[in-house]
Structure formats: structure tokens, C-alpha cells
Amino acid sequence: MKPDRTKRKATPHELTKLRADIVKVSKEAKGQIGFYMKHIESEKTIAIDADKIYPLGGVFKLAVMLETFRQADAGMLSLDERLELENRHYCIGEGLLQYLQPGLKPTVRDLVALMVIATDNTASEMLWKRIGIQRVNMLIREMGLAKTSIYIPYRESYLMSMGYGPYKDLPIPEAARRWKNLSDMERMKALNQTEREAANLTIEDFRKRYENIYGVKAQKRMKTQRIYDEVFDNVGTPREIGILLEKIVKHEAVSPEASETMLHLLMRQESTSSMSCLLSPDIPVALKSGDTACSVANAGVIYVSSDSHVVLCSFFRNLEEGQKQKAVLAEANIARLVYEHFSSVRSK
């Protein structure tokens, strides 16, 4: 393919300026940013604290989706297999399944769509317990991602914050300290204990108990759950999540068909914390967003053109109270800066 003569070749100075503009915008939110950007075709990168560990929030669902499709490719499960919704699956937070009755039998394909598009926490719980909690982290290690740890389903995470599991008699700072020092096997035992204790908890009681602690709109989370969220969440680095996305784009993680299916699902994500909100609706962005009490995470691929793709991961942590929306806006402005830069230069 001949180079696009209507676009200029990027200069090192322009990339340096882009980096400086990103740093400037990131300071609009009072928190710590971790940033990784890679233009796949030219391999140009910008990294800002990209190897530090950040809470992933709902971004962890990328790995659950990937492992689900990997097992489907390997014949270990069928996307048309139906899983029955039970009390042990229900999770509060995002999603519609929590409002539906037990006994519903959506397919694996349905659950992936709900998990990605509507970031449904109950759907991710059902999928994870079907594919195996440990299998997701094994996939991460097989991909060479050493700092990313994805092993805590949201149901168990919420329940531990409500007093279930082995740390119910400990203050949150002490529970966090002990959790940090546990091995993977010990953490799995803690998750299993939490699951057993709440196996028969109805979604109505689940929601009522959580709201009694954190408020109907979780408005008390920042003050009471901040330390908890920094520790009891799936974590990763901007660079490693960027590598995962690049492998999907390049069809290196699973089959080309499965890769394209995943990317098209990610293009349909519905989220109020999306970094794509300032881009034109006709610009495709394959994206997964997430947040905790004091963090915001966005990981995605901007389709600048048919032959120009940018992997972009913007993570904020340790946000001060009232700063989450500012962080979301900062990430959206950063995405716009990145798009405007690469839409005006040749891809190679």
C-alpha cells in the first residue's frame, strides 16, 4: 500500500509534545496516572509510570473474556452452552442480571456480551466460575504479564468488604496488610471461604446489607472503602494491559475470528467512565472501562483508520474525593489528543 500523501511524517518533536500535553492534561485530576500508548503500525510509544500497578476495576473483564474465547477455541466449552443463574452468582453493582430471577439459562455467548457491553458483574461471576478462577491468571502468566493479577471475582470482593470471609473481625487496614502477604493458594482459600459463607445469600439481602454500610448510591465508599479497594481488587499495569490488547488486535491471543468478535463487542461498551466520550461517534474504539472507590481505568484501541491503530491505557489511582469525574474527563481529553495526533500523520 502506498503511503497517504495527504498526511505528513511524524517528527520526534511532535511525539515529545504529545507526551508533554498528556502530562499537562493528567494534572487536571488530583491523583496518580499510569499511561501507556502504542501506535501499532509505527510502534511509537509513550509511557508514563506504565509499569506501576493500578486497580483495574472492570478492566479485568478483558482477561475473563479472553480466557472464555480461548477455551471455546480449544473445545473446552461451547459459546452456545447454557449456564443456570443461581443465588451464588448474583452480584450487585453494574448489570441487569442481578434483577432477574434464579433459573434463567443464558448462553456463554450471551454472558460475554452482557459482561462486556453492560459490564454486568453477575455475568462475569457466572463465566468465571465456569472457566475457572485460576485459569484466568494462568493465561496472564502464559502471555508473559508478570505484574498483572486477576483472581478476585466482584461478588467475593464485595462480600469481603461487607464482613464475609476470613477477615470479618479485622479492621480494613489490618485485613489489607494480611492479604498483601498471602500466596495465590492462600488467597484462593480465602475466596472459597467467602463464597461458602454467602452461598445462600439472596440478591435482595446482598443489596440491602451493602447499602446499609455504604449508602444507596455507595456514597460512603470513598471514606470507608478506599484502603480496601486499593488492595482487594484485580490489579495490573498500563503496559501489560496494553500488551494484552495488542495481542488481540494482532490475532496472537486466540483465533482471528474470536479476536474480531471480542473487538466488536468492546466497540459496543456502555459506560459513563468511557475515555471515548469526546471522540466522534463514527470513530471506532474497542474499549473496557472500570473504576473503584478511588481509581478510574480505561483500556482500549482507537481505530484511527483501517491501517492505523492505537492501543491506549490510562489508569488513575489514589484519587482524592470528588476527583473521579475529573479523571474521566482527563482520560477523554487524552484520547482526543492521541487521536488528533495520529489522524494527521502517516501510519508508517
Phi, psi and omega in degrees: 000132180287147179295149179287110184288346181279351179247148181268162175280133181293143177256156177304325180298320181295321178292322177297319178294320178301317179299315180297320179295322179296315178300317181298313181295322182298335182283356177288343176246136182275093181184184181255126180259142168240130190222136175218129177225135174220124172275113192299315186291319181266347182065019175286136183229154168227129181228130177229108185048041186284349181252008174274158185268134181229150171298142183265337187055220182290353178297337179301337183293342173303315183288324176297317177298315182297316180293325177299313179290328177296316179293326177294318177299325183276358180079015181278340174206166177248139177295343179265359176297139180258134179246135183272130178288123182234167179304324183290353180263335190298136177221140177280186182092223184285151171114161183259334184301331181298342181261003181257162187279149174302151180104342176300142183233076176287157176281165175302319179300317178300315184295322177298316180298316179295319181296319185275309186287313182257010183041047185289118182289326178291322178298317180294325178297314181296317180295314185298320180286343174277317184274341180102120183302315182291335182297327181294314180291328176297320177299316180302316181292320179297333178277358178084018181267101191276334186260345181276131179231118182233098187211002183248106173296147184297326180302309182293325178297312177300315184296319178295326178289346181258003176105010174269160175090190189288348186248020185295337181261008183250146171295153185304317179302321180289320177299319179297318180298316181293319181300320181300329186266003181279150171282168178301320180295318179294324178293321178297321178297320179294319178295319179296321178297317179298317180297317181297317183296331184248019186301325184257011180291124178284157180296329179294316178291323177304307183295318182296316181295320180294315181295328177296331181272314191247357180097157183300322179254023180056032184290346180265003185296320185303317184279321188262340187243002184304308181298320181300312184295331180290340185245312185270054177220156172293140187231159178191175177253151177304320181293316183291321176293326175296321177297318178301314180295319179299320179296325177293314180300320182275002180063033182263349183266317178218187183298155177305319180297314180294321179299314181292325176298315179298315181296321179292325174296316181296333178290346184253010181301138176249114183205139177282349180254023184286135178282355182269004190293341179260000176270154178299141180301339181273005175264112181294133175224117175271113198219144167228129181247164177193163177203159171233194182300327185222030178214155175224134181227136175226129179223123183198181178234121177267124178271089181297318174202184181293340180235028180212113185229136180239122171276130185223121178234115178240118181237131172248141174224169179052040178289140177285162182300135180084007185255356185297316180293327176294323178293318178300316180294321178298316180295325177292319178294324177295317178300321179293319177300316181295315180298313182299323178295307187281344175281348181254358181236160179289148184288338179224000000 
